[in-house]
């Protein structure tokens, strides 16, 4: 860990449909993330928040109501674990209007913003994969990486397994088109459970660089 580097702080909320048993999976994800980068992490549980008229049919619904109803913390990550079906269809009309299938990151992790990360707890019950918990934990890492401007093309495929930034493409779970190029120079691979918790070197370098520039004491 770099001396003088402030921790990456996550404030964790759950919507009214998400139980406490999701928390160990978030903790596992953050622990795996922390072990690969220079920064320590701090997780603060905020409990449940009742979102009016939830569940919503778009990511934008969750972003707007979470920002409006929660006391978000400036300069730190505000994470909402919500629960909605993964079996319904979605619409593609922009980043925050698609059906809330996996997760979303809104805003950047810097002192002047109140960034938001959304993760769908229904991934943990997704019976089309063998390791649903592994996919959920990778999506937590995935969305946190987005908050420091790491993009899908900064992921990589190693020995047939996609890193966190490419996990949504392992079985085409993402609503986005896969990147043409990746950190390793290979395209994303598809296949059940074809993901790994190991970060690509591109993701590690970009995360460390961002934290040094924004949060070095």
Secondary structure as GFF3:
##gff-version 3
##sequence-region A 1 217
A	DSSP	beta_strand	8	15	.	.	.	ID=ss1
A	DSSP	three_ten_helix	20	22	.	.	.	ID=ss2
A	DSSP	alpha_helix	23	34	.	.	.	ID=ss3
A	DSSP	beta_strand	41	49	.	.	.	ID=ss4
A	DSSP	alpha_helix	59	69	.	.	.	ID=ss5
A	DSSP	beta_strand	77	82	.	.	.	ID=ss6
A	DSSP	beta_strand	103	106	.	.	.	ID=ss7
A	DSSP	beta_strand	116	120	.	.	.	ID=ss8
A	DSSP	three_ten_helix	121	125	.	.	.	ID=ss9
A	DSSP	alpha_helix	132	146	.	.	.	ID=ss10
A	DSSP	three_ten_helix	152	154	.	.	.	ID=ss11
A	DSSP	beta_strand	157	158	.	.	.	ID=ss12
A	DSSP	beta_strand	161	162	.	.	.	ID=ss13
A	DSSP	three_ten_helix	164	169	.	.	.	ID=ss14
A	DSSP	alpha_helix	201	215	.	.	.	ID=ss15
###
